Amino acid sequence: MKVDDDWKWTYLLVCLRPQAEQPEAFIDWFSGLTEDELETILGRYPFPFPEDLSAYRNRMTYVLTEWNQQYFHSVDLSILEHLQQEAQHRREQLNQSPQDEVLDDATNGLMFRPFNGLERLLLVPQFHFQPLNVILSFGDTIVCHYSARMYTGDQEYIPTHQLRVIRSLGEKNRLKIMRYLYQGPRTFIEIVRHLKLSKGITHDHLSKLRGAGLVYAHFEGESLVEYTLRPRALEQILPNVMNYLKQ
């Protein structure tokens, strides 16, 4: 099944539910929505919703039910516990630190530019797409499913996200990108021209740098408009390596 607009709307409906509930409770609520109720909810957003809301509801109810039974029902409970702890940690962090700092720390380098009509940015920790962040824009709301940086088996070694920083630094074209960004913000096309490599290879290098948190990705809605250097990842890695050596 393609990750299409049906998934996008379903993500939003999950995020709009104010209660902390189990998957079965959401499926029961979702499957019981009438077409008029769905249109009332989705009609508040400028993004075009499915024409046949009844077919959309039935199809996604089936998919979510099977997904829950075949996978999520038996998922490792430690993953769910970690995600809940991560969400609680970020709530507490928001009470103590500026929002931009919390966003930077949580997403490992995503920055969202404010625009007319934007009312809220909803951060949701996720496990399955690590180290990627999934960004969905609904006009007044941006939903960012960010990597919780949770990796099993990390206890005895340098955490995976720190190893990703070290690996990313060991490639000359990525170092060229970082040196180029040290001079100021750059668009993707400017970086392609500077490296004199194909768009595909350049995109791969930038994806590695983003996954390691070595660059900031600046968004307007869902559109990535430019990159800047993220020095804090470099500042953190040496102390982390030294702490590992001393253990």
Secondary structure, 3 states (H helix, E strand, C coil): CCCCHHHHHHHHHHHHCCCCCCHHHHHHHHHCCCHHHHHHHHCCCCCCCCCCHHHHHHHHHHHHHHHHHHCHHHCCHHHHHHHHHHHHHHHHHHCCCCHHHHHHHHHCCEEECCCCCCCEEEEEEECCCCCCCEEEECCCEEEEEEECCCCCCCCCCCCHHHHHHHHHHCCHHHHHHHHHHCCCCECHHHHHHHHCCCHHHHHHHHHHHHHHCCEEEEEECCEEEEEEECHHHHHHHHHHHHHHHHC
